[in-house]
């Protein structure tokens, strides 16, 4: 992967969904291992992707809180907020076959109203629709209209915002959403973007990550660490509205013969400049980072890596 040695690349909007479920052993998050043929192949991540132009073209029916209320903490621009939510729901369905929707007969704009009806997006017709969406032959609005469905605002909550470091040639302004697995649904066959999936408790994921057994990018590990104090999906969604969401843009720097990943609260962040060797910095962009500030080595020919920002400010 080539580094960006010139001016920072333009940002593209993206949405990522942290799909959650209650399990006998506690709260679990859904992770997919990105296909080896893709950028960051072999890295575990949450479902998500960039916002498509059609994501904001058409309004779709909702059940529960109005869109403005759901997104007010994350994006004040109503049109962009709608596109981000649509992208989040669309990507979740495309990547794992889970649809955050219910029957449109329950659609309304207030918190009160009919109890949402469970949807079962399985079967040959649904599989064909999912493939059509992946090929961009069917939009989310078209899918919902075809099956008489509306999005469920009660299952989705904005949580965080991360921006790709300026050194990267492809940069995204990514909004992270927490989402409850709808009753009666289970993730289906993986899309071509992933090799495997797993449901895992956040603490277990971070433990395996620190042991270099589960590769993750820093935002994924950071979001999982956010979940350590929660015992249920309901608790996570209830906490979301009170969060103060600010954008986080890491910096990648090289000093003392090591590559460092800095976050805004790190003392070195404000004065950190671009790496002396951008290509060397980019070589660790997909590397696993531990849940502590301990360094690790990717190989004898690559710089030692240390990750700052593991402790909360």
N, C-alpha and C positions, 0 to 999 in steps of 0.2 A: 504494500500500500504506500503510495507516494505521499510525501508531506507537502503542505502548502507553505512555500517559502515567501510568497508575495503577500498582498493585502488579504485580510480575513475573508473567507468565502461567505457568500450571502446565506442567511438563515432560511431554512424551510420549516414550516410548522409540522409538528408530529404529535401523535397521541399514543400513550402506552397504558395498558390496563393490567392492574394487579388483581387477578381473579382469586377470590378467597372462598373457603368453605370451612364449616365447623366439622371436626372429626373427633373420634373418641380420644385421641391423644392430644387434642387441642387445635388451635387455629392453624390452617394450612394454606399455603400459597401455591399457585400453579406456575411452573417454569417450563420453558421449552428450550431444547438444545438446538441452536442454529445449525443449519445444514453445513457440512464441511465445505461445500462448493461456494458458499457465500462469504461476504465480508464478516469478520468476527466468527467464522465457522468454529463450532465446538464450544462456543460460549453459551452459558445458560442465561436466559433473559425472559422478560414478560412479553406477552403478545402485544403487538403494536406496529405502527408504521406511519409514514408521512400522510399528511392531509391531501386528498385529491381535490381538484377543482370542483367536481360534482358534489362533494360532501356538503358544501354550503349552498347549493343551488335551490333546493326545495325544502320547505319546512315539512316535518313529519309529525304525526300525532304523538302526544305524550300522556302518560299516566303518572299522576303525582305532582310534585312541585314544578312550577314553571321553569323553563330553561334558564331564564335570567337569574332565578334564585339559586339554581344548581351551580352556575358558573360565575357568579358575581365575584367570588374570592380569587378566581384564577384569570379571567379575561373579561374586561369591561365592554369590549367590542362585541355586540350581539351577533353579527354575522359570523365573525371568527369563532365565537363561542359555539354557535350551532355547528359549524364545520368540524370543530374539534370533537364535540360529543358524537357526531355522526361517524367520524373517523374511528373513534374509540370503539363504538359498537360494531361498526363494519369490520375492523381488523380482528376483533375478538371472534366474530362469526367465521371469517375467512380462515383464520389460523387454527382454531380449535373447535369450531362447530357449535359454540355456545352463543345463544341469542338473548340479549337483555330486552325482552319484549313480552307483551301480553296481548290478549284480544282487544281490538280497537273499540269494542263496545264499552270498555271501561275507561276510555280516554277522557280526560278532563284536565283542567289547568290548576285546580286547587288540591290541597293535601287530602281532603276528604273525598269519598266516592266509592264506587263498587270495589270489592276485593279483586286484585289482579288474578287472572286465570293463567295457570301454568301452560307453557308452550313446549311441545316436543318437536324440535327441529331435526328429526331424523327421517329416514326413508329415502327411496330413490328420487322423489321430486325435490326434496331438500338438498340432497347431495348434488344434483344437477344445478340447483340455484347457487349453491356455494361455489361450485366450479365456475359458473358464469360470472359471479362477483369477482373472483380471482382474476378472470380474464378481462374484467372491466366491461362486460357485456350487460351487466345488471347492477343497478345502483341500490343503495340501502333503501331509499324511498320506494323504488320499484318492488323490492322484496317485501317490504311491509304492506304495500298496497295489494300485492298479489295474494297474500295470506290473511289480509284483514287484521293487521297487527299494529300496535303502538309501542313506542319505547317506554321502559319503566324507569322513571327518575329515581325511585326509591332504592334501586339496586346499584346506583353509580354515584360516586362522590369525588370531586377534585382533591388532589393531595399534595402534589409537588410540581416543581418546574425546573428542568435542567437544560442547560445550553452547552452544546459541544464546544470544546476548547478551540481557540482561534487558529491554532496551528493545523487543524484537520482540514483536508480538502473538501469534505462533505460535512456540512454543519446543520444541526437541527435544534429548534426551539421546542422541546418536548414537554408536554403536560402529562403528568401521571395521574391516573384515576384509580381509586379503589372500587372494586365491584364484587358484589355477592353472587355466587353461583346460583342461578335461578332454581327453585325447587323442581325436582323431576328431571333436570338436565345433567348430563355428564359430557365432558369433552369427547369429541369424536375422532375420526381419523385425522392425523396431522396433515398439514399442507406441505407443499414441496419446499417450504422455507425452513422446516425443522426435521431433525432426525429422530428425536424422542422427547418425551415429556415426563414430568413427575409432579406429584403433589408432595409438598414437604413443609414441615414446621420451620418457621424462620430461624429459630435457634439452631436446628439441625443443618440447615443450608449454610449458615454462617460458619458453623463448626467445620463442615466439610470444605468450605471455601478456604478457611484458614489453614487446613491441612493439605491444600492444593489438590483436592479431590473433586472440586466443583468450580469450574472457571466462570467468573462473572465480571462484568464491568463495574466500576465503582458506583454508579447510580443504582444499579440493581442491589448491590450489597447494602448500600446506605438505606434504601427504601425498606429492605427486609429488617434492618436494625430498628427502623421506626416502629415495626410491628411487635417488637419483643415484649412490650408491656401490656399487650392486649390478649384477652382470652377468648373472644368471640368475634364473629363478623359484625354483629350488631354493634358491638362496642367501637369497632373501627369506624363504621359509617356514622355513628353518633358523634364521634370526635372530629370528623372532617370539617364541619361548618365553622368550628372555632379556631381552625389553624390559620396562622398568618403565613401565606404563601409568598415567598420571594424567589426570584430566579437565582440559580446557582450555576456559575460558569467556572469549571476547574481550569487550572493552568498546569501545563506540563513543562518542567524545567530540568536542566541538567547541571549539577554541581557536585563537587567532591566525588567524582567518578561514579555518580549514581543518577538515575532518572527519578524525579520526584513529582508526585501528583498532589497539587496544592488546592485546597478549598478556601473560600473567602475568609473563614475565621482563623486560618493559619497565619502566624505573625509574618511569614515571608511573602504572603500573597500580594500585598499592595505594591511591593517594590520588584516583584518578579517580572523579568522580561522573557522574550522568546528563547527557546533553546539555542545554544550555539550551533548545534547540529540537528536541524529539524528531522532529518531522516532517522536519526538514532532515537529521537523522542517518539516518533510514530511507531517504531517497532514494538513498543510496549503498550500501545493503545488498547489492544485486545487482551492484554495479559491479566491473569487473575490477581486480585489485590486482596490482601488479608484483612481480617476484621480488627487488626491491631496495626501499630505503626512499624511492625517488624519488616525488614527487607527480605527479598528473596531473589533468586537468580534464575533467569530463563535459560541461559546457556553460557558456555565459556566465551563465546564471541560477542555477547551482548552486555550492555552495562548493567550493573547491579541496580535493582529497583527498590526504592523506599516509598511508602505511601503515607503522606501526611493527611491530616484531617479525619482521622478515625475517631477522635474523641469529640463529643459535643462541646460547643463553646459555653 
